[in-house]
Amino acid sequence: MTKIFDAHCDVLYKMWLNNNISFKDSGDVLHVNYENLVFAGSKVQCFAIYIPESVRFDDRFNVALEMVDIFYERVIEVNPMMKLVLEKTDIVNLKEEEIGAILTIEGCDAIGHDLVKLKTLNRLGVRSVGLTWNFANAVADGCREKRNGGLSNFGREVVQINNDLKMWTDVSHLSERSFWDTMELAKFPIASHSNVYSLFQHPRNLKDAQIKAMIEKKGIIGITFVPYFLNENVQNTHIKDILNHIDYICALGGEKNIGFGSDFDGIDDTVNGLENYRGYKLLIDELQKHYSDEQISKFCYQNFVDNFPN
Ligand SMILES: [Zn+2]
C-alpha cells in the first residue's frame, strides 16, 4: 500500500468542540479518524492546533494547551498504534502497523507576544508553526488582511526560533509580503495546505514566483483538498482538479516539492470522491494513471519525510 503523509487536518479543533467524539471510530463525524487512516494507508498525520477567532485573545494560549491535551489523551494514549513523532528517526522507526502523529499549530495568535509560549509549545511536541491564520497577529499579516503587511520584528524572532529548534515554518495563510519576508529568513519553510494561484486565483494559493521560491529553498507544498482553492466550480470539484495542481507544480520543476495537506475536518464541502480520509485511495488510483510509483511515493509520503528538519 502507498504510504501517506498528510500535513494538515483540523481534527483536534473538532474534538475540542465536542468532548464526546472518539478518534478511533467516529463514524461520519470526523474525516480523519483511526479507522479511516488505517483503511487508506496513512503513515504520518499532522494534527493542527487551530484556535477560532471567537476565542478571546487572553484565552488563546489556554485553548492551545487544551488541544495539546486532546492530542495526547484522546488521539495518542487511547490508540496504541498512534505514535508521537518528534524527530525524523521516529518516522523511520515506525513499525508496519504504526501511524506517526505530528503536532502542529495553525497561526501564532496563541503565543501573543511571548516567545516562551512558542518554546513551551515546542517542548510539548509542536514541530510545525503556521505564522498566521487569515488575519493579522503579533507575528505577521495573514492573506485576508487588506493592508498586506509583512513580518513584524517579533515575527522575525519567531522564525529564528523555528530555525534554531528545527521546526517547520508554515507559510500557508500568509499575506504575500509576509510570505516573502518569511522566505528570506526561514530555514525550513513549508506550505502545509495551499494550491496553485495560476490555476485558481484565490488568496490562499501560491503564485508562480512563490512556488519557485519554495522549490529553491527545498520547501514542500501540501496540495490541499479544499474545493474553494481548486477551481471556480466549488460545488463540482473532482480528483482530476487536484491532479491539475500537481501537474502544474511538476512543470515548474517541483516534483520533489509536492506533498499533501488535506485540510480534512477543517472543511465542510469536499471534493467528489474525497468525502473523508478514505478517499486517498481513489486519489492514489488516479495518480497511478499518470505518474510512476516512485513519483507517487514522493508526493504521498517521501517528500515531506525527507524535508522533516528535526
Ligand atoms: Zn487552514
Residues whose N, C-alpha, C, O or C-beta is under 5 A from the ligand:
A	BS01	ZN	none
